[in-house]
Amino acid sequence: MQLRLSVNARVPEDTPAYRTAVGVPLSLSPGSRCVFRIRPGFPEESAVWHRMMVRDVTQMPPIATEFADPQGLEMVAAWILSLR
C-alpha cells in the first residue's frame, strides 16, 4: 500500500495519509528496527521519524539537507506520542 496524501477529509483519521501511514507495517525495513511507517506512541520505532533523523540514503527529505531538524523531530515525536 502506498502512502497517499489528500485534504478532503474532515478529521485526520479519515485522510488517506493517516490510513496509509499510522499503524501500517513497512514492506521493507532499511537497516532500522522500525517495522511500522508510524507506530502510535513510539516515535523511535516509526520509520517516518527515523528517516527524518538520519542523514544517509534513506533520509527524509531525500536531498538538500545536511542536518536533521531538531524542532521538526521534536514536533513529529510529540504527535506520534499523542497517537497512543
N, CA, C and O atoms as a CHARMM CRD file, in Angstrom:
* protein
*
  336
    1    1 MET  N      0.84700  -1.17500   0.00000 PROA 1      0.00000
    2    1 MET  CA     0.00000   0.00000   0.00000 PROA 1      0.00000
    3    1 MET  C      0.89300   1.23900   0.00000 PROA 1      0.00000
    4    1 MET  O      1.77900   1.35300   0.84800 PROA 1      0.00000
    5    2 GLN  N      0.68400   2.15500  -0.91900 PROA 2      0.00000
    6    2 GLN  CA     1.47600   3.37900  -0.99900 PROA 2      0.00000
    7    2 GLN  C      0.92600   4.43900  -0.06600 PROA 2      0.00000
    8    2 GLN  O     -0.27900   4.49300   0.18100 PROA 2      0.00000
    9    3 LEU  N      1.81200   5.28900   0.45800 PROA 3      0.00000
   10    3 LEU  CA     1.42200   6.44200   1.26100 PROA 3      0.00000
   11    3 LEU  C      0.72700   7.43900   0.35500 PROA 3      0.00000
   12    3 LEU  O      1.25500   7.79800  -0.69700 PROA 3      0.00000
   13    4 ARG  N     -0.47700   7.89900   0.76200 PROA 4      0.00000
   14    4 ARG  CA    -1.25000   8.82300  -0.06700 PROA 4      0.00000
   15    4 ARG  C     -1.58300  10.08000   0.71600 PROA 4      0.00000
   16    4 ARG  O     -1.83400  10.02300   1.92000 PROA 4      0.00000
   17    5 LEU  N     -1.58400  11.21100   0.03400 PROA 5      0.00000
   18    5 LEU  CA    -1.90100  12.49500   0.65200 PROA 5      0.00000
   19    5 LEU  C     -3.18000  13.05900   0.05700 PROA 5      0.00000
   20    5 LEU  O     -3.44000  12.89700  -1.13500 PROA 5      0.00000
   21    6 SER  N     -3.98800  13.73000   0.89500 PROA 6      0.00000
   22    6 SER  CA    -5.23300  14.35000   0.44900 PROA 6      0.00000
   23    6 SER  C     -5.69400  15.33000   1.51100 PROA 6      0.00000
   24    6 SER  O     -5.31100  15.20800   2.67500 PROA 6      0.00000
   25    7 VAL  N     -6.51100  16.30000   1.12500 PROA 7      0.00000
   26    7 VAL  CA    -7.02000  17.27900   2.09200 PROA 7      0.00000
   27    7 VAL  C     -8.53900  17.30800   2.12000 PROA 7      0.00000
   28    7 VAL  O     -9.11600  18.28400   2.60200 PROA 7      0.00000
   29    8 ASN  N     -9.19800  16.28700   1.62800 PROA 8      0.00000
   30    8 ASN  CA   -10.65700  16.28600   1.53600 PROA 8      0.00000
   31    8 ASN  C    -11.37900  15.76900   2.76800 PROA 8      0.00000
   32    8 ASN  O    -12.59200  15.95500   2.86700 PROA 8      0.00000
   33    9 ALA  N    -10.71400  15.14400   3.69300 PROA 9      0.00000
   34    9 ALA  CA   -11.36200  14.54900   4.86400 PROA 9      0.00000
   35    9 ALA  C    -11.62900  15.60200   5.93800 PROA 9      0.00000
   36    9 ALA  O    -10.95500  16.63000   5.99900 PROA 9      0.00000
   37   10 ARG  N    -12.61400  15.33000   6.77300 PROA 10     0.00000
   38   10 ARG  CA   -12.96400  16.26500   7.85400 PROA 10     0.00000
   39   10 ARG  C    -12.12900  16.04900   9.11300 PROA 10     0.00000
   40   10 ARG  O    -11.90900  16.99500   9.86800 PROA 10     0.00000
   41   11 VAL  N    -11.66400  14.83800   9.35200 PROA 11     0.00000
   42   11 VAL  CA   -10.81600  14.54200  10.51000 PROA 11     0.00000
   43   11 VAL  C     -9.55700  13.83300  10.02000 PROA 11     0.00000
   44   11 VAL  O     -9.59700  13.13300   9.00900 PROA 11     0.00000
   45   12 PRO  N     -8.43800  14.00600  10.72700 PROA 12     0.00000
   46   12 PRO  CA    -7.18500  13.40500  10.27600 PROA 12     0.00000
   47   12 PRO  C     -7.27400  11.89500  10.04800 PROA 12     0.00000
   48   12 PRO  O     -6.69400  11.37600   9.09400 PROA 12     0.00000
   49   13 GLU  N     -7.98800  11.19900  10.90800 PROA 13     0.00000
   50   13 GLU  CA    -8.08200   9.74400  10.80900 PROA 13     0.00000
   51   13 GLU  C     -8.73200   9.27700   9.51100 PROA 13     0.00000
   52   13 GLU  O     -8.56400   8.12200   9.12000 PROA 13     0.00000
   53   14 ASP  N     -9.46900  10.15300   8.84000 PROA 14     0.00000
   54   14 ASP  CA   -10.13500   9.79900   7.58800 PROA 14     0.00000
   55   14 ASP  C     -9.29000  10.11900   6.35100 PROA 14     0.00000
   56   14 ASP  O     -9.70700   9.83000   5.22900 PROA 14     0.00000
   57   15 THR  N     -8.11900  10.70800   6.54400 PROA 15     0.00000
   58   15 THR  CA    -7.29900  11.06800   5.38700 PROA 15     0.00000
   59   15 THR  C     -6.56300   9.84200   4.85800 PROA 15     0.00000
   60   15 THR  O     -6.20000   8.94900   5.62300 PROA 15     0.00000
   61   16 PRO  N     -6.34700   9.80600   3.56100 PROA 16     0.00000
   62   16 PRO  CA    -5.54800   8.71200   3.00600 PROA 16     0.00000
   63   16 PRO  C     -4.14000   8.65800   3.61800 PROA 16     0.00000
   64   16 PRO  O     -3.59800   7.57100   3.81700 PROA 16     0.00000
   65   17 ALA  N     -3.55000   9.81100   3.91500 PROA 17     0.00000
   66   17 ALA  CA    -2.20500   9.82900   4.51000 PROA 17     0.00000
   67   17 ALA  C     -2.21100   9.11100   5.85400 PROA 17     0.00000
   68   17 ALA  O     -1.32100   8.30500   6.12400 PROA 17     0.00000
   69   18 TYR  N     -3.19400   9.39000   6.69400 PROA 18     0.00000
   70   18 TYR  CA    -3.29500   8.74800   8.00400 PROA 18     0.00000
   71   18 TYR  C     -3.52000   7.25100   7.84000 PROA 18     0.00000
   72   18 TYR  O     -2.83500   6.44000   8.46300 PROA 18     0.00000
   73   19 ARG  N     -4.48200   6.89300   7.00000 PROA 19     0.00000
   74   19 ARG  CA    -4.83500   5.47600   6.83300 PROA 19     0.00000
   75   19 ARG  C     -3.71200   4.66200   6.19600 PROA 19     0.00000
   76   19 ARG  O     -3.64500   3.44900   6.39700 PROA 19     0.00000
   77   20 THR  N     -2.83200   5.30400   5.43500 PROA 20     0.00000
   78   20 THR  CA    -1.74100   4.57300   4.78900 PROA 20     0.00000
   79   20 THR  C     -0.41400   4.71300   5.53200 PROA 20     0.00000
   80   20 THR  O      0.61100   4.22400   5.05700 PROA 20     0.00000
   81   21 ALA  N     -0.42100   5.37700   6.69800 PROA 21     0.00000
   82   21 ALA  CA     0.82100   5.56300   7.44600 PROA 21     0.00000
   83   21 ALA  C      0.73600   5.08700   8.89000 PROA 21     0.00000
   84   21 ALA  O      1.62100   4.35900   9.33900 PROA 21     0.00000
   85   22 VAL  N     -0.28600   5.46800   9.62300 PROA 22     0.00000
   86   22 VAL  CA    -0.36500   5.17600  11.05600 PROA 22     0.00000
   87   22 VAL  C     -0.75700   3.71900  11.28400 PROA 22     0.00000
   88   22 VAL  O     -1.83000   3.26900  10.88300 PROA 22     0.00000
   89   23 GLY  N      0.15200   2.99800  11.94400 PROA 23     0.00000
   90   23 GLY  CA    -0.08400   1.59400  12.24600 PROA 23     0.00000
   91   23 GLY  C      0.10200   0.65900  11.06300 PROA 23     0.00000
   92   23 GLY  O     -0.23600  -0.52200  11.15300 PROA 23     0.00000
   93   24 VAL  N      0.63000   1.16000   9.96400 PROA 24     0.00000
   94   24 VAL  CA     0.82300   0.35300   8.75700 PROA 24     0.00000
   95   24 VAL  C      2.23100  -0.23200   8.76100 PROA 24     0.00000
   96   24 VAL  O      3.20800   0.51200   8.85500 PROA 24     0.00000
   97   25 PRO  N      2.34700  -1.55900   8.66000 PROA 25     0.00000
   98   25 PRO  CA     3.67400  -2.18100   8.62800 PROA 25     0.00000
   99   25 PRO  C      4.44600  -1.79500   7.36600 PROA 25     0.00000
  100   25 PRO  O      3.86300  -1.55300   6.31000 PROA 25     0.00000
  101   26 LEU  N      5.76400  -1.74600   7.50500 PROA 26     0.00000
  102   26 LEU  CA     6.62700  -1.49000   6.35500 PROA 26     0.00000
  103   26 LEU  C      6.71800  -2.73800   5.49700 PROA 26     0.00000
  104   26 LEU  O      6.71200  -3.85700   6.00900 PROA 26     0.00000
  105   27 SER  N      6.80000  -2.54300   4.21000 PROA 27     0.00000
  106   27 SER  CA     7.04500  -3.68400   3.33600 PROA 27     0.00000
  107   27 SER  C      8.54100  -4.00200   3.31500 PROA 27     0.00000
  108   27 SER  O      8.93100  -5.15100   3.10500 PROA 27     0.00000
  109   28 LEU  N      9.37100  -2.99200   3.53000 PROA 28     0.00000
  110   28 LEU  CA    10.82400  -3.14900   3.64300 PROA 28     0.00000
  111   28 LEU  C     11.28800  -2.40800   4.88300 PROA 28     0.00000
  112   28 LEU  O     10.72600  -1.36400   5.21600 PROA 28     0.00000
  113   29 SER  N     12.28000  -2.90700   5.56500 PROA 29     0.00000
  114   29 SER  CA    12.83700  -2.23700   6.74100 PROA 29     0.00000
  115   29 SER  C     14.31100  -1.96700   6.49900 PROA 29     0.00000
  116   29 SER  O     15.15600  -2.81500   6.78600 PROA 29     0.00000
  117   30 PRO  N     14.63300  -0.76100   5.96000 PROA 30     0.00000
  118   30 PRO  CA    16.01000  -0.47200   5.54700 PROA 30     0.00000
  119   30 PRO  C     16.97300  -0.23100   6.70900 PROA 30     0.00000
  120   30 PRO  O     17.25000   0.91800   7.05400 PROA 30     0.00000
  121   31 GLY  N     17.47700  -1.29300   7.30600 PROA 31     0.00000
  122   31 GLY  CA    18.52300  -1.17100   8.31100 PROA 31     0.00000
  123   31 GLY  C     18.13300  -0.53500   9.62500 PROA 31     0.00000
  124   31 GLY  O     19.00600  -0.05100  10.34600 PROA 31     0.00000
  125   32 SER  N     16.86500  -0.51500   9.96500 PROA 32     0.00000
  126   32 SER  CA    16.46300   0.03400  11.25300 PROA 32     0.00000
  127   32 SER  C     15.56500  -0.97500  11.95500 PROA 32     0.00000
  128   32 SER  O     15.17900  -1.99000  11.37400 PROA 32     0.00000
  129   33 ARG  N     15.23700  -0.68700  13.20600 PROA 33     0.00000
  130   33 ARG  CA    14.35000  -1.58800  13.94000 PROA 33     0.00000
  131   33 ARG  C     12.88200  -1.23600  13.71700 PROA 33     0.00000
  132   33 ARG  O     12.00000  -1.81500  14.35300 PROA 33     0.00000
  133   34 CYS  N     12.62400  -0.31500  12.84000 PROA 34     0.00000
  134   34 CYS  CA    11.26300   0.12300  12.55300 PROA 34     0.00000
  135   34 CYS  C     10.53100  -0.93500  11.73500 PROA 34     0.00000
  136   34 CYS  O     11.06000  -1.44500  10.74800 PROA 34     0.00000
  137   35 VAL  N      9.32900  -1.25400  12.14900 PROA 35     0.00000
  138   35 VAL  CA     8.51000  -2.18300  11.37500 PROA 35     0.00000
  139   35 VAL  C      7.20100  -1.53700  10.93200 PROA 35     0.00000
  140   35 VAL  O      6.42800  -2.14300  10.19100 PROA 35     0.00000
  141   36 PHE  N      6.95000  -0.29700  11.38800 PROA 36     0.00000
  142   36 PHE  CA     5.75100   0.45000  11.00600 PROA 36     0.00000
  143   36 PHE  C      6.14200   1.78300  10.38900 PROA 36     0.00000
  144   36 PHE  O      7.17000   2.36000  10.74400 PROA 36     0.00000
  145   37 ARG  N      5.32300   2.27100   9.46800 PROA 37     0.00000
  146   37 ARG  CA     5.54900   3.62500   8.95500 PROA 37     0.00000
  147   37 ARG  C      5.48100   4.60300  10.11200 PROA 37     0.00000
  148   37 ARG  O      6.39700   5.39900  10.32000 PROA 37     0.00000
  149   38 ILE  N      4.38600   4.53900  10.86900 PROA 38     0.00000
  150   38 ILE  CA     4.25100   5.30900  12.10700 PROA 38     0.00000
  151   38 ILE  C      3.63800   4.37000  13.13900 PROA 38     0.00000
  152   38 ILE  O      2.50800   3.91100  12.97200 PROA 38     0.00000
  153   39 ARG  N      4.38900   4.08300  14.21300 PROA 39     0.00000
  154   39 ARG  CA     3.87100   3.23300  15.28500 PROA 39     0.00000
  155   39 ARG  C      3.32200   4.15600  16.36900 PROA 39     0.00000
  156   39 ARG  O      4.09300   4.83900  17.04300 PROA 39     0.00000
  157   40 PRO  N      1.99900   4.18700  16.54700 PROA 40     0.00000
  158   40 PRO  CA     1.40800   5.08600  17.53800 PROA 40     0.00000
  159   40 PRO  C      2.05600   4.93800  18.91200 PROA 40     0.00000
  160   40 PRO  O      2.15500   3.83700  19.45300 PROA 40     0.00000
  161   41 GLY  N      2.49700   6.08000  19.46900 PROA 41     0.00000
  162   41 GLY  CA     3.09900   6.10600  20.79300 PROA 41     0.00000
  163   41 GLY  C      4.58900   5.83300  20.82600 PROA 41     0.00000
  164   41 GLY  O      5.20000   5.92300  21.89000 PROA 41     0.00000
  165   42 PHE  N      5.19600   5.50200  19.68900 PROA 42     0.00000
  166   42 PHE  CA     6.60500   5.11600  19.67200 PROA 42     0.00000
  167   42 PHE  C      7.35600   5.77400  18.51100 PROA 42     0.00000
  168   42 PHE  O      7.54800   5.14300  17.47300 PROA 42     0.00000
  169   43 PRO  N      7.78100   7.02500  18.66800 PROA 43     0.00000
  170   43 PRO  CA     8.49600   7.68500  17.57600 PROA 43     0.00000
  171   43 PRO  C      9.76600   6.95200  17.17300 PROA 43     0.00000
  172   43 PRO  O     10.06200   6.84000  15.98300 PROA 43     0.00000
  173   44 GLU  N     10.52300   6.45100  18.14700 PROA 44     0.00000
  174   44 GLU  CA    11.79400   5.79100  17.83800 PROA 44     0.00000
  175   44 GLU  C     11.61000   4.48100  17.06900 PROA 44     0.00000
  176   44 GLU  O     12.57600   3.94400  16.52800 PROA 44     0.00000
  177   45 GLU  N     10.38600   3.96500  17.01800 PROA 45     0.00000
  178   45 GLU  CA    10.08100   2.75000  16.25700 PROA 45     0.00000
  179   45 GLU  C      9.23800   3.05900  15.02100 PROA 45     0.00000
  180   45 GLU  O      8.65900   2.15800  14.41400 PROA 45     0.00000
  181   46 SER  N      9.17500   4.33500  14.65600 PROA 46     0.00000
  182   46 SER  CA     8.41000   4.78200  13.49500 PROA 46     0.00000
  183   46 SER  C      9.36200   5.15500  12.37400 PROA 46     0.00000
  184   46 SER  O     10.25600   5.98000  12.56200 PROA 46     0.00000
  185   47 ALA  N      9.17300   4.54500  11.20200 PROA 47     0.00000
  186   47 ALA  CA    10.08000   4.77600  10.07300 PROA 47     0.00000
  187   47 ALA  C     10.10300   6.24400   9.65300 PROA 47     0.00000
  188   47 ALA  O     11.15900   6.75400   9.27900 PROA 47     0.00000
  189   48 VAL  N      8.97800   6.92400   9.70600 PROA 48     0.00000
  190   48 VAL  CA     8.94100   8.33800   9.31000 PROA 48     0.00000
  191   48 VAL  C      9.86900   9.15900  10.20600 PROA 48     0.00000
  192   48 VAL  O     10.67100   9.95000   9.70800 PROA 48     0.00000
  193   49 TRP  N      9.76600   8.97800  11.51300 PROA 49     0.00000
  194   49 TRP  CA    10.61400   9.72200  12.45200 PROA 49     0.00000
  195   49 TRP  C     12.07700   9.33200  12.26200 PROA 49     0.00000
  196   49 TRP  O     12.95800  10.19100  12.23900 PROA 49     0.00000
  197   50 HSD  N     12.33000   8.03600  12.12600 PROA 50     0.00000
  198   50 HSD  CA    13.70100   7.55500  11.95000 PROA 50     0.00000
  199   50 HSD  C     14.32500   8.15300  10.68800 PROA 50     0.00000
  200   50 HSD  O     15.47100   8.60300  10.72100 PROA 50     0.00000
  201   51 ARG  N     13.59100   8.16400   9.59100 PROA 51     0.00000
  202   51 ARG  CA    14.12900   8.69200   8.33200 PROA 51     0.00000
  203   51 ARG  C     14.34300  10.20300   8.40100 PROA 51     0.00000
  204   51 ARG  O     15.21400  10.73400   7.71200 PROA 51     0.00000
  205   52 MET  N     13.55900  10.90000   9.22300 PROA 52     0.00000
  206   52 MET  CA    13.78700  12.33400   9.43100 PROA 52     0.00000
  207   52 MET  C     15.07900  12.56400  10.21900 PROA 52     0.00000
  208   52 MET  O     15.74500  13.58400  10.04200 PROA 52     0.00000
  209   53 MET  N     15.43100  11.61500  11.08800 PROA 53     0.00000
  210   53 MET  CA    16.56900  11.76100  11.98400 PROA 53     0.00000
  211   53 MET  C     17.89700  11.45400  11.29400 PROA 53     0.00000
  212   53 MET  O     18.89500  12.12000  11.57000 PROA 53     0.00000
  213   54 VAL  N     17.93100  10.47400  10.41500 PROA 54     0.00000
  214   54 VAL  CA    19.19900  10.04800   9.82400 PROA 54     0.00000
  215   54 VAL  C     19.60200  10.91200   8.62700 PROA 54     0.00000
  216   54 VAL  O     18.76000  11.56500   8.01100 PROA 54     0.00000
  217   55 ARG  N     20.86200  10.90700   8.31600 PROA 55     0.00000
  218   55 ARG  CA    21.39100  11.56500   7.11600 PROA 55     0.00000
  219   55 ARG  C     22.15900  10.50700   6.33700 PROA 55     0.00000
  220   55 ARG  O     23.37900  10.38900   6.45600 PROA 55     0.00000
  221   56 ASP  N     21.42900   9.74900   5.54500 PROA 56     0.00000
  222   56 ASP  CA    22.02500   8.73700   4.67600 PROA 56     0.00000
  223   56 ASP  C     21.08600   8.52700   3.48800 PROA 56     0.00000
  224   56 ASP  O     20.22800   9.37200   3.23300 PROA 56     0.00000
  225   57 VAL  N     21.22600   7.44400   2.77200 PROA 57     0.00000
  226   57 VAL  CA    20.40800   7.23200   1.56700 PROA 57     0.00000
  227   57 VAL  C     18.92100   7.05100   1.86600 PROA 57     0.00000
  228   57 VAL  O     18.10100   7.12800   0.95100 PROA 57     0.00000
  229   58 THR  N     18.55600   6.81100   3.12900 PROA 58     0.00000
  230   58 THR  CA    17.14200   6.62900   3.49500 PROA 58     0.00000
  231   58 THR  C     16.51400   7.88500   4.09100 PROA 58     0.00000
  232   58 THR  O     15.34500   7.85900   4.47700 PROA 58     0.00000
  233   59 GLN  N     17.25800   8.97500   4.17300 PROA 59     0.00000
  234   59 GLN  CA    16.79100  10.18100   4.86500 PROA 59     0.00000
  235   59 GLN  C     15.56900  10.82300   4.22500 PROA 59     0.00000
  236   59 GLN  O     15.30900  10.66800   3.03200 PROA 59     0.00000
  237   60 MET  N     14.82200  11.55500   5.06100 PROA 60     0.00000
  238   60 MET  CA    13.71400  12.40300   4.60600 PROA 60     0.00000
  239   60 MET  C     13.99400  13.81100   5.12100 PROA 60     0.00000
  240   60 MET  O     14.26300  13.97900   6.31000 PROA 60     0.00000
  241   61 PRO  N     13.93900  14.81000   4.27600 PROA 61     0.00000
  242   61 PRO  CA    13.77300  14.74300   2.83300 PROA 61     0.00000
  243   61 PRO  C     14.99800  14.10300   2.18600 PROA 61     0.00000
  244   61 PRO  O     16.08600  14.11500   2.76300 PROA 61     0.00000
  245   62 PRO  N     14.82400  13.55000   0.99700 PROA 62     0.00000
  246   62 PRO  CA    15.89500  12.77500   0.39500 PROA 62     0.00000
  247   62 PRO  C     17.08200  13.59000  -0.12600 PROA 62     0.00000
  248   62 PRO  O     18.17300  13.04200  -0.28900 PROA 62     0.00000
  249   63 ILE  N     16.89400  14.88200  -0.38800 PROA 63     0.00000
  250   63 ILE  CA    18.00100  15.69500  -0.90300 PROA 63     0.00000
  251   63 ILE  C     17.99600  17.06100  -0.22600 PROA 63     0.00000
  252   63 ILE  O     17.02300  17.45900   0.41600 PROA 63     0.00000
  253   64 ALA  N     19.11000  17.76400  -0.39100 PROA 64     0.00000
  254   64 ALA  CA    19.24800  19.17200   0.00100 PROA 64     0.00000
  255   64 ALA  C     19.22700  19.42300   1.50200 PROA 64     0.00000
  256   64 ALA  O     18.92600  20.53700   1.92900 PROA 64     0.00000
  257   65 THR  N     19.53800  18.41900   2.30900 PROA 65     0.00000
  258   65 THR  CA    19.66600  18.64700   3.74700 PROA 65     0.00000
  259   65 THR  C     20.90300  17.93300   4.26000 PROA 65     0.00000
  260   65 THR  O     21.17400  16.78900   3.89800 PROA 65     0.00000
  261   66 GLU  N     21.65000  18.62600   5.11000 PROA 66     0.00000
  262   66 GLU  CA    22.83500  18.02800   5.71300 PROA 66     0.00000
  263   66 GLU  C     22.61700  17.67600   7.17000 PROA 66     0.00000
  264   66 GLU  O     23.35000  16.86300   7.73300 PROA 66     0.00000
  265   67 PHE  N     21.60500  18.28900   7.78900 PROA 67     0.00000
  266   67 PHE  CA    21.35700  18.09100   9.21200 PROA 67     0.00000
  267   67 PHE  C     19.87600  17.80700   9.45000 PROA 67     0.00000
  268   67 PHE  O     19.00800  18.35300   8.76900 PROA 67     0.00000
  269   68 ALA  N     19.60900  16.95600  10.41500 PROA 68     0.00000
  270   68 ALA  CA    18.22700  16.71700  10.82300 PROA 68     0.00000
  271   68 ALA  C     17.71200  17.95500  11.54600 PROA 68     0.00000
  272   68 ALA  O     18.47400  18.64500  12.22300 PROA 68     0.00000
  273   69 ASP  N     16.43500  18.23300  11.40300 PROA 69     0.00000
  274   69 ASP  CA    15.81000  19.40000  12.02200 PROA 69     0.00000
  275   69 ASP  C     15.33900  19.03000  13.43000 PROA 69     0.00000
  276   69 ASP  O     14.34600  18.31600  13.56800 PROA 69     0.00000
  277   70 PRO  N     16.03200  19.50200  14.49000 PROA 70     0.00000
  278   70 PRO  CA    15.66500  19.11300  15.84700 PROA 70     0.00000
  279   70 PRO  C     14.24100  19.51000  16.22600 PROA 70     0.00000
  280   70 PRO  O     13.54100  18.74400  16.88900 PROA 70     0.00000
  281   71 GLN  N     13.80900  20.69100  15.81500 PROA 71     0.00000
  282   71 GLN  CA    12.44700  21.12200  16.13800 PROA 71     0.00000
  283   71 GLN  C     11.41700  20.27600  15.39700 PROA 71     0.00000
  284   71 GLN  O     10.38700  19.90700  15.96000 PROA 71     0.00000
  285   72 GLY  N     11.69700  19.97600  14.14900 PROA 72     0.00000
  286   72 GLY  CA    10.79500  19.12300  13.38600 PROA 72     0.00000
  287   72 GLY  C     10.69800  17.73100  13.98800 PROA 72     0.00000
  288   72 GLY  O      9.60400  17.17800  14.09900 PROA 72     0.00000
  289   73 LEU  N     11.83800  17.15900  14.38000 PROA 73     0.00000
  290   73 LEU  CA    11.84900  15.84800  15.02400 PROA 73     0.00000
  291   73 LEU  C     11.05200  15.86600  16.32600 PROA 73     0.00000
  292   73 LEU  O     10.29900  14.93600  16.61800 PROA 73     0.00000
  293   74 GLU  N     11.22600  16.92800  17.09600 PROA 74     0.00000
  294   74 GLU  CA    10.51300  17.05000  18.36700 PROA 74     0.00000
  295   74 GLU  C      9.00200  17.13300  18.14700 PROA 74     0.00000
  296   74 GLU  O      8.23000  16.50600  18.87300 PROA 74     0.00000
  297   75 MET  N      8.58700  17.90100  17.15700 PROA 75     0.00000
  298   75 MET  CA     7.15900  18.04800  16.86900 PROA 75     0.00000
  299   75 MET  C      6.54700  16.74400  16.36400 PROA 75     0.00000
  300   75 MET  O      5.45200  16.36900  16.78300 PROA 75     0.00000
  301   76 VAL  N      7.24500  16.05500  15.47300 PROA 76     0.00000
  302   76 VAL  CA     6.73700  14.79200  14.94600 PROA 76     0.00000
  303   76 VAL  C      6.71300  13.74100  16.05500 PROA 76     0.00000
  304   76 VAL  O      5.76800  12.95600  16.13600 PROA 76     0.00000
  305   77 ALA  N      7.74000  13.71300  16.91100 PROA 77     0.00000
  306   77 ALA  CA     7.75900  12.77700  18.03800 PROA 77     0.00000
  307   77 ALA  C      6.58500  13.03600  18.97400 PROA 77     0.00000
  308   77 ALA  O      5.93600  12.09300  19.42600 PROA 77     0.00000
  309   78 ALA  N      6.30500  14.30000  19.26900 PROA 78     0.00000
  310   78 ALA  CA     5.17000  14.64300  20.14300 PROA 78     0.00000
  311   78 ALA  C      3.85800  14.18000  19.52100 PROA 78     0.00000
  312   78 ALA  O      2.99000  13.65600  20.22000 PROA 78     0.00000
  313   79 TRP  N      3.70800  14.37100  18.21300 PROA 79     0.00000
  314   79 TRP  CA     2.48800  13.93500  17.53700 PROA 79     0.00000
  315   79 TRP  C      2.35000  12.40800  17.60000 PROA 79     0.00000
  316   79 TRP  O      1.27300  11.89200  17.89700 PROA 79     0.00000
  317   80 ILE  N      3.44200  11.69100  17.32000 PROA 80     0.00000
  318   80 ILE  CA     3.39200  10.22300  17.36200 PROA 80     0.00000
  319   80 ILE  C      3.06700   9.75400  18.76900 PROA 80     0.00000
  320   80 ILE  O      2.28300   8.81900  18.93600 PROA 80     0.00000
  321   81 LEU  N      3.65200  10.38100  19.79000 PROA 81     0.00000
  322   81 LEU  CA     3.34000  10.03200  21.19100 PROA 81     0.00000
  323   81 LEU  C      1.85900  10.25900  21.49200 PROA 81     0.00000
  324   81 LEU  O      1.26400   9.50900  22.26500 PROA 81     0.00000
  325   82 SER  N      1.26900  11.27200  20.89500 PROA 82     0.00000
  326   82 SER  CA    -0.14400  11.58400  21.16400 PROA 82     0.00000
  327   82 SER  C     -1.09500  10.55800  20.54200 PROA 82     0.00000
  328   82 SER  O     -2.28200  10.55000  20.86700 PROA 82     0.00000
  329   83 LEU  N     -0.59900   9.70400  19.66500 PROA 83     0.00000
  330   83 LEU  CA    -1.45300   8.74000  18.97500 PROA 83     0.00000
  331   83 LEU  C     -1.74200   7.49100  19.80600 PROA 83     0.00000
  332   83 LEU  O     -2.39300   6.57100  19.31000 PROA 83     0.00000
  333   84 ARG  N     -1.29000   7.43500  21.02700 PROA 84     0.00000
  334   84 ARG  CA    -1.49000   6.22600  21.87900 PROA 84     0.00000
  335   84 ARG  C     -2.93200   5.86900  22.01200 PROA 84     0.00000
  336   84 ARG  O     -3.26700   4.89300  22.68500 PROA 84     0.00000
